[in-house]
Amino acid sequence: MVRHPLAPEQIEAGRRLGAALRSARAGRGLAEVALAAGISPETLRKIETGRLPTPAFGTVVRLSEVLAVPLPELAVVWRSGLVLSKAS
């Protein structure tokens, strides 16, 4: 299977998602959140910085649960460009 390059819009959506997750993590340590979600700290770092703009769906679900951010809110961020406030 050939993987096609991501469109600029997909890359930007991944950056927004990463920023929203980083904001939701607030005062919690990166390693703590990553391990609670069952991923490596390096994977979480890549997601948060936009270097991994299309994380697996299961990864996003687990991060949503660990960070107590409803999955539909993350979908809105990814689709529309809205960024979650730290109060979310």
MODELLER restraints for C-alpha pairs under 7 A, 6 or more apart:
rsr = mdl.restraints
at = mdl.atoms
rsr.add(forms.Gaussian(group=physical.xy_distance, feature=features.Distance(at['CA:11:A'], at['CA:53:A']), mean=5.53, stdev=0.5))
rsr.add(forms.Gaussian(group=physical.xy_distance, feature=features.Distance(at['CA:13:A'], at['CA:78:A']), mean=4.90, stdev=0.5))
rsr.add(forms.Gaussian(group=physical.xy_distance, feature=features.Distance(at['CA:13:A'], at['CA:79:A']), mean=6.74, stdev=0.5))
rsr.add(forms.Gaussian(group=physical.xy_distance, feature=features.Distance(at['CA:13:A'], at['CA:81:A']), mean=6.98, stdev=0.5))
rsr.add(forms.Gaussian(group=physical.xy_distance, feature=features.Distance(at['CA:14:A'], at['CA:50:A']), mean=5.71, stdev=0.5))
rsr.add(forms.Gaussian(group=physical.xy_distance, feature=features.Distance(at['CA:14:A'], at['CA:53:A']), mean=3.83, stdev=0.5))
rsr.add(forms.Gaussian(group=physical.xy_distance, feature=features.Distance(at['CA:14:A'], at['CA:54:A']), mean=6.06, stdev=0.5))
rsr.add(forms.Gaussian(group=physical.xy_distance, feature=features.Distance(at['CA:14:A'], at['CA:78:A']), mean=6.77, stdev=0.5))
rsr.add(forms.Gaussian(group=physical.xy_distance, feature=features.Distance(at['CA:15:A'], at['CA:49:A']), mean=6.63, stdev=0.5))
rsr.add(forms.Gaussian(group=physical.xy_distance, feature=features.Distance(at['CA:15:A'], at['CA:50:A']), mean=4.31, stdev=0.5))
rsr.add(forms.Gaussian(group=physical.xy_distance, feature=features.Distance(at['CA:15:A'], at['CA:53:A']), mean=6.24, stdev=0.5))
rsr.add(forms.Gaussian(group=physical.xy_distance, feature=features.Distance(at['CA:16:A'], at['CA:77:A']), mean=6.50, stdev=0.5))
rsr.add(forms.Gaussian(group=physical.xy_distance, feature=features.Distance(at['CA:16:A'], at['CA:78:A']), mean=6.21, stdev=0.5))
rsr.add(forms.Gaussian(group=physical.xy_distance, feature=features.Distance(at['CA:16:A'], at['CA:81:A']), mean=6.51, stdev=0.5))
rsr.add(forms.Gaussian(group=physical.xy_distance, feature=features.Distance(at['CA:16:A'], at['CA:83:A']), mean=6.83, stdev=0.5))
rsr.add(forms.Gaussian(group=physical.xy_distance, feature=features.Distance(at['CA:17:A'], at['CA:74:A']), mean=6.70, stdev=0.5))
rsr.add(forms.Gaussian(group=physical.xy_distance, feature=features.Distance(at['CA:17:A'], at['CA:77:A']), mean=6.25, stdev=0.5))
rsr.add(forms.Gaussian(group=physical.xy_distance, feature=features.Distance(at['CA:17:A'], at['CA:78:A']), mean=5.53, stdev=0.5))
rsr.add(forms.Gaussian(group=physical.xy_distance, feature=features.Distance(at['CA:18:A'], at['CA:47:A']), mean=5.20, stdev=0.5))
rsr.add(forms.Gaussian(group=physical.xy_distance, feature=features.Distance(at['CA:18:A'], at['CA:48:A']), mean=3.70, stdev=0.5))
rsr.add(forms.Gaussian(group=physical.xy_distance, feature=features.Distance(at['CA:18:A'], at['CA:49:A']), mean=5.98, stdev=0.5))
rsr.add(forms.Gaussian(group=physical.xy_distance, feature=features.Distance(at['CA:18:A'], at['CA:50:A']), mean=5.79, stdev=0.5))
rsr.add(forms.Gaussian(group=physical.xy_distance, feature=features.Distance(at['CA:19:A'], at['CA:48:A']), mean=5.70, stdev=0.5))
rsr.add(forms.Gaussian(group=physical.xy_distance, feature=features.Distance(at['CA:20:A'], at['CA:83:A']), mean=5.94, stdev=0.5))
rsr.add(forms.Gaussian(group=physical.xy_distance, feature=features.Distance(at['CA:20:A'], at['CA:84:A']), mean=5.58, stdev=0.5))
rsr.add(forms.Gaussian(group=physical.xy_distance, feature=features.Distance(at['CA:21:A'], at['CA:48:A']), mean=6.45, stdev=0.5))
rsr.add(forms.Gaussian(group=physical.xy_distance, feature=features.Distance(at['CA:22:A'], at['CA:48:A']), mean=5.68, stdev=0.5))
rsr.add(forms.Gaussian(group=physical.xy_distance, feature=features.Distance(at['CA:23:A'], at['CA:86:A']), mean=5.75, stdev=0.5))
rsr.add(forms.Gaussian(group=physical.xy_distance, feature=features.Distance(at['CA:24:A'], at['CA:67:A']), mean=6.30, stdev=0.5))
rsr.add(forms.Gaussian(group=physical.xy_distance, feature=features.Distance(at['CA:24:A'], at['CA:86:A']), mean=5.95, stdev=0.5))
rsr.add(forms.Gaussian(group=physical.xy_distance, feature=features.Distance(at['CA:25:A'], at['CA:67:A']), mean=6.33, stdev=0.5))
rsr.add(forms.Gaussian(group=physical.xy_distance, feature=features.Distance(at['CA:30:A'], at['CA:41:A']), mean=6.20, stdev=0.5))
rsr.add(forms.Gaussian(group=physical.xy_distance, feature=features.Distance(at['CA:31:A'], at['CA:41:A']), mean=4.99, stdev=0.5))
rsr.add(forms.Gaussian(group=physical.xy_distance, feature=features.Distance(at['CA:33:A'], at['CA:66:A']), mean=6.86, stdev=0.5))
rsr.add(forms.Gaussian(group=physical.xy_distance, feature=features.Distance(at['CA:34:A'], at['CA:40:A']), mean=5.66, stdev=0.5))
rsr.add(forms.Gaussian(group=physical.xy_distance, feature=features.Distance(at['CA:34:A'], at['CA:41:A']), mean=5.15, stdev=0.5))
rsr.add(forms.Gaussian(group=physical.xy_distance, feature=features.Distance(at['CA:34:A'], at['CA:44:A']), mean=5.99, stdev=0.5))
rsr.add(forms.Gaussian(group=physical.xy_distance, feature=features.Distance(at['CA:36:A'], at['CA:66:A']), mean=6.63, stdev=0.5))
rsr.add(forms.Gaussian(group=physical.xy_distance, feature=features.Distance(at['CA:37:A'], at['CA:62:A']), mean=5.17, stdev=0.5))
rsr.add(forms.Gaussian(group=physical.xy_distance, feature=features.Distance(at['CA:37:A'], at['CA:63:A']), mean=5.58, stdev=0.5))
rsr.add(forms.Gaussian(group=physical.xy_distance, feature=features.Distance(at['CA:37:A'], at['CA:66:A']), mean=6.19, stdev=0.5))
rsr.add(forms.Gaussian(group=physical.xy_distance, feature=features.Distance(at['CA:46:A'], at['CA:52:A']), mean=5.19, stdev=0.5))
rsr.add(forms.Gaussian(group=physical.xy_distance, feature=features.Distance(at['CA:47:A'], at['CA:53:A']), mean=6.29, stdev=0.5))
rsr.add(forms.Gaussian(group=physical.xy_distance, feature=features.Distance(at['CA:47:A'], at['CA:55:A']), mean=6.94, stdev=0.5))
rsr.add(forms.Gaussian(group=physical.xy_distance, feature=features.Distance(at['CA:61:A'], at['CA:71:A']), mean=6.65, stdev=0.5))
rsr.add(forms.Gaussian(group=physical.xy_distance, feature=features.Distance(at['CA:64:A'], at['CA:70:A']), mean=6.09, stdev=0.5))
rsr.add(forms.Gaussian(group=physical.xy_distance, feature=features.Distance(at['CA:64:A'], at['CA:71:A']), mean=5.79, stdev=0.5))
rsr.add(forms.Gaussian(group=physical.xy_distance, feature=features.Distance(at['CA:76:A'], at['CA:82:A']), mean=6.86, stdev=0.5))
rsr.add(forms.Gaussian(group=physical.xy_distance, feature=features.Distance(at['CA:77:A'], at['CA:83:A']), mean=5.71, stdev=0.5))
